[in-house]
Amino acid sequence: MKHYIDDKQVAERYKIGRSTVWQWVKDGLLPSPVKFGQRVTRWDSDDLDAHDAKAKEAA
């Protein structure tokens, strides 16, 4: 089952501010979120896990 999280939860996960989440997406440092509606945007936690694993391998 897919698990989606909002920008507040992404910010908590990386210990950054919510505006930084959006800046990181813009800069390509985080995967793009999924839009479920005009005002509903979420990140697939599996995408974030894969992104983290890839970043860890590169380090």
Beta strands, then each sheet from edge to edge (+ up, - down):
strand 1: 4-5
strand 2: 34-37
strand 3: 40-44
sheet 1: 1+ 3- 2+
end
